[in-house]
Amino acid sequence: MDKEAFVQLGFQSYNYKKEVALGILMGLAIMGIGSLILAFFNQLGFVKIVLLPSEVFLTIILYLLVAVMEEVLFRGYILRKLMRSIDIHWALIISSMIFALMHAMNPHASWIGLANIFLSGILLGLGFIYTQNLWFPIALHFSWNLFQSFFGFNVSGEDTYTIIEWNRLENNILNGGDFGFEGSLLCIAMQ
């Protein structure tokens, strides 16, 4: 649209393997540790494991597409354009607010959920600003959503396939309820 090469959105090839690995590990760690903490405090009770290879594959494809599309739009385009015209801090805040507002109509959205999505927009934006690449934000966004789903949570209010099934004793702001881990106070603390 702007007559720039697609690679200029943030797809430079330097350090991409390291950035992808770090993003995936960070998403896995946040969701894994968060799940363990909630289980330790009896917010989640283990039910069973359901491993369906075709569902695993489709879920990976879904969240890979979501991560690429949202990161290209919010970090590669909106944040990058704002950084060229206003102060970098304001660019980060504005792009993260837009990112959160785009999730406001999701099922079970709450102020805690939107605050967490805003904070994740800050985290993803900082990754983009630091690396000037989309590899880390895409990998983190992908693994955040993927492991949130696999570990038994809704993702931004959307009910998707899970490998680990939990029983929530009640929906509350500690476990995120029907919005998922992103609707929890624990998610705020872990970001």
N, C-alpha and C positions, 0 to 999 in steps of 0.2 A: 504494500500500500504506500509506503514511504520511499519506494525505490531503493531500499537498502537490501543487502544480501541477508538471507535468512539467518546465516551464522552470526550476524551482528546482534541478533536478539539475545545471544548468550550461549552459543553452541561452539565456542572455540574448543579445540581439541587438547590443549595443554591441561595436564593434571586431571582429566576427566575420570580416569579410573579411580584415583584416590578420592575424589569428591563424591562419586557415586557410592563407593564402598562406605565412606564416612556417613553419608546421608541414610543409607539403608541400615547401618548399624545403630545410628542414633534413633531412628524411628522404632526399630526393634527394642532397643533399650527402654525408651520412654513407655511404650505400650506394655512390654513385659514386666518392668518394675512396677508400673501402675497397677497392672492386674494382680501381681503378687501382694502388693500393699493392700488393695481392696479385699483380697481373699483373706489376708492375715487379720484384718479388722472385721471379718464376717459380713462384709458388704456383698460378697459374692460367694455362692456355694457351688462347688463343682458338680456337674450333672453327668456329662459324658463327652467323649470325643467322637466326632463324625467326620471321617475323611473320605471325601468324594473327589477323586482326581479331576473329573470334568469340571466340577464347581470350583476347585482350586484354580484351574487354568483360566476359566472365565472371569473369576474374581481378579486374578493377576492382570489380565488384559484390561478389564474395566478400570482398575485403579491406576494402571499405567497411562491409559488414555486421559483420565481425569487429571492426573498430575501434570502431564505434558501440556494439555490444553490450558489449564488454569495457570500454570507457571509461565507459559509463553505470554498469556494475556496480562496477568497481574504483575509479574516481575519483569519479564522480558520486554513488554511493551509499555504498560502504564507506569510502573516505577521508573524505568529507564527514561521515558519521555519527561516525567516530572522532574527527575534529577537534573535534566538538561536546562530546565527553566526556573526551578525554585530551589531553596535550601534543601540539602539532602535529607535532613531530619524531618522536615515537613513533607517531603516527597514520600518518605517511608511511612509516616503516619497516615497520610491521605490514601495511599495505595492500600494500606492495611485496613482502613475504614471501609473502602470500597469492597475489598475482599470479604470482610465480615458482613456487610450489607447484602452482598449477593447470596448469602446463606440465610438471610433473615426469614425467608418464606419456607425454609425447610421444615418438615414435620417436627413437632416438639421443640422448636427453637425457644431458647430462653436467654435472658440477659447474661447468664454465666456462660452459656454456649457461645453466644456472639462475642463475649469478652475473650474467650479462649481462641476463637477463630481470628479475632483481631491480633491477639498475642502471637498466634502461629504465623500470621501475616508478617508481623515484625520479625520473628525468627527467620522465616524464609527470605524476607527482604534483606536482612542483615547478611545472610549467606550469599545472596546475589551481589550485594554491595561489596563484600569482602573479596569474593572470587571473580566478580565481573563475568560470571558464567551461570548458566541455569542448571548445570549438572547436579550440584549439591541440593538446591531447592527442589528439583524434580525428584531426586532419589529420596529425600526426606519426606516430601509430600506423599509420594507413592508408598513408602514403607509405613508411614504414620497411618494412612488409611487402610492399607492392606493388613497390617498386624492388629489394628483396632478391630477390623472385621473378623480376622481369623481367631482373635482372642475373645470373641463373644460379645462385642459391643456393636450397637448401631453406629453408623458413621455419619456424623452431622445430621442425625435424626432419621437417616435412611436405614431400613432393615435389610441386611444383606447376609450372604452365606457366612457361617462361622464354623470353625473346626472345633473349638472348645465351647461347649455349651455350659453356661452358668445359670444359676437360679439367684436372682436378686431378691432378697427378702422384702425389700421395698424400694420404690423409686425415690431417690433423694439427691441432694446436691453433693453428697460425698461420692456416689457411684455414677452420677450423670443421668440416671433414669433412662427414659426412652430416647434421649438425644445422643446417648453414648458417652464414652469417656470424655469427650470434649465438653460435655455438660456438667463436669464435676469440678469441685474446688481443688481436688488433687491435681487435675490437669493444669490449673493455674500455677500451683506450687511447683510443678515439674518443668514448666517452661522457663 
